[in-house]
Amino acid sequence: MNIQYLSFPQINPIAITIYGINIYWYSLMYLISFLFIVNILKLKSHNNLYWNYKENEILLYLSFIGLLLGGRLGYTLFYNLQYFLIHPISLFQVREGGMSFHGGLIGAILVIFIYSIYYKKNFLQLTDFIVPLVPLGLGMGRIGNFINGELWGRVAINIPWAIIFPNSTQSDLIYIQNNQNYIYLFIKYGNLPRHPSQIYEFFLEGLILFIILNIKFVKRKILGYNTSMFLLFYGIFRIFVEFFREPDVQLGLFFNYITMGQILSLPMVFIGFLMILYHTTQKNLINSS
């Protein structure tokens, strides 16, 4: 059976060049989503007397900084620790890439927590207010990953929508036993058809998660409900997509099945589920008393 695979569209990863400075589509996607979120936040603040737009604008910028710092530090600790221990300067080599969503999430949470103490606001009210906007940035970021031809999926030879990405050379680690000593060899193949996992993530973590977090119904009034739904469904979606996404070459698979992304997403699912259970139970107890 012959399958005609899709070719990767030849898109220049550099969107524009200004005075010799290259601005990549990946960065531009995040900039567009950030400006979009700022305007939506402004509209939401004007329609809600509890929220002061100036204070929330400060929170948004601080959260963005926490996201960047946490994302870089998280990538270094979660995905590239051995290299960092040998080359500590790599932490600051951001132009070489390497960001972790889970690290960025931790950084943003810490910033919001400190902000809630300083401005004497409820932490969960702040996170409930912000998380419905997060999928916009996630979705645009995945489009940027696709345009850059990075973070591609695993090899898929039986699906017609598989894409042959440039520079997606397959590397297999072969173990050869010789007198009880193991020799490790990297066997490289040419470009192979792969799952477009960036597009999967765009639909799940971006579009569908945005719809879930912005549906209006009575449970939205439960404190922490938006936050718990975000943790639960992002974790579920990320764990699912990781089965189609190529593992990081420096880590590979744990126990031959599990990726680092899945390991880091499991606590999100667990915490999100417990939060929903707790807050729903508390609401029911109040209504029945």
C-alpha positions, 0 to 999 in steps of 0.5 A: 500500500502506497501512502502519499505523505504530506510535505512540510510547507517551505515557510521561512522561519524568519518573519521579518528583519528590522535593522539587521535583527531577525524576528522569527515566527515563533517569537511573533506568535507569542507577541501576537497572543500576548497583545491579544491577551492584554486587550481581552484582560482590559475588556474583562477588567472594565466589566468587573468592578473587583479587578483594577486594570492597572494592577492586573496589567502589572500582574500580566507582565510579571507573570510573563517574566516568571513564565520566561525565567521559569521556562528556561530554568525548568528546561535546564533542570528537567530536560538538560541537567547533566549538560548544565552541570558540565556547562553552567553557562548554558542556562543563559544561552537562550538563543540556542532554544530550550523552554519548558512549559511546566517550568514556566507554569511554576514560575508564573504560579510563584509570581502570582502567589507573591502578587496575591500577598502584596496586593492582598488578593485571593490567589485562586481568584487571580488564577481563575481570572487568568487561566481562561486566556492561557490557551491563546498563548499555548496555541499560538506557540504550537503554530510557531513550533510547526512553522519552525519545523521543530518538536515534531512527532514520532515516525508514522508510516501508516497515516496519510496526514503524516508530514516529512519534516526537514532536519527530522533525522531519526536516531536509534540508540543500538546496544551491542553486547561484547564480553559483558560490555555494552557498546552504544551506537547511534544509527541515523536514518533519513527524514521519515514521515511523522505525526504533526504533533504540533498541530495536535497540541494546537487543537487540544492545548489551544483551541479545545482547552480555550473552549472548555475554560470559557464555557459559561455555566453555574460551576464557574462560581466555585472558587478555583474551578477554572484553575482546577479545570486548566490543570486537569485538562492540560495535563490530560491533553499533554499526556495524550499528545506525548504518545505521538511526539518525539521524545527529547533525544537527550532523555528518550523514554523512561521505562521504554514508554513514558516521556518527561512531559508525561511525568511532569503532567501527571501531578497537574492531573492529580492536583486538578482532580483533587481541587475539583473534588474538594471545591465541588464537595464544599459547594454541596455541603454549603448548599445542603446546610 
